[in-house]
């Protein structure tokens, strides 16, 4: 699976998460450079130029993706993740982030993409591939209503995508149904996901061959060798995949274990087990869980 669920800087080896040292070094430098005064935009530009992959395995960064790294508490360590950033250092970074927001006068607006709701970032349009966003109409009035709509519903003042609108209540109800299907039959979690094909990586193979040649010649002190090893690591990250389905299945079993059938929406459970929800125009929703299990429902 493409590395989307695991924070950058970690890797899964023999069922356990450990630091991925080359990537962890980059994450640590992001924290230290930001604290020393480098802006998130400058950091994003630097990572993009060096071809370092983001959480979607693409060498494309912006200030928002840098911000997600800087605020990710997983780097403090927990029962699954070893600590990468010290608590003191992390708190210093958060303090600077708050100071910068105050200086820039940033605030969160109701329709802002930065405003976080349980479904923010989880909904995607099955017709055009765009994300869904929450739009609030008549904000602050008795007639206030809110809907989740495809980002491309209106584009350049024209209706471009006719995929359905959804309310929080609809999404919560359908998640309850999907979660209760699992609770009623936990064996569903053991379904084997389809394995993704291994991507051919000619750049990695070429660099790896050259490194092997140097090592075979005993040229371990060659100045060329460290540069090649770093380039090989970059090439590997471009197509790197982590098969963490088994680990995430166990994580889901723990999340569902001991629960009775749900009678109301459980935000914590939702955030813990759902990777993405795809919305289709024919009133279908496809839930994709963190272990790649998919369940279809209707709204």
Secondary structure, DSSP 8 states (H G I E B T S, - for coil): -BS-SS-TTEEEETTEEEE-HHHHHHHHHHHHHHHTT--HHHHHHHHHHHT---TTSSS---HHHHHHHHT-GGGG--SSS---S-HHHHHHHHHHHHHHHHHHT----TT-TTS--TTTTTEEETTT--BEEEEEESTTSTT-EEEEEETTSEETTEE------B-HHHHHHHHHHHHHHHHH-GGGGG-----------HHHHHHHHHHHHHHHTT-TT-HHHHHHHHHHHHHHHHH-B---HHHHHHHHHHHHTT----SS--HHHHHHHEEEEEE-TTSEEEEEETTS-EEEEE-
